[in-house]
Amino acid sequence: MSNITRLAEIVDAVKAKFHLDDIDLQILGLMSAKWDEGRDVRVTDLTLKFGKELASPANIHYRLTKDLVDMKFIKLELSADDARVKHIIKGSKFDALDQFVKELL
């Protein structure tokens, strides 16, 4: 089996089990990379990063503040300094997703 075929199978399995689409996976992947580097992740950063490439800024914002929160992949924390700033932290299902992918690799 080629690596590309295996990659496609892994992505399909993740989508089916966790009810995610390509945009959700891109967003979660970027957040995971930033968290692995010990960096802070904010809603505004991702809206600006993906707001032109994947979908509209409003669509990205909705996914971050509603969909991914409701699905428990992320949680939002308001900044103590500025209530307009929302920090993104791992939700209860994020680690389950990460573990599932590790098992498939």
Buried (B, 14 or more C-beta within 10 A) or exposed (E): EEEEEEEEEBBEBBBEEBEBEEBBBBBBEBBBEBBEEEEEBBBBBBBEBBBEEBBEBEBBBBBBBEBBBEBEBBBBEEEEEEEEBBBBEBBEBBEBBEEBBEEEE
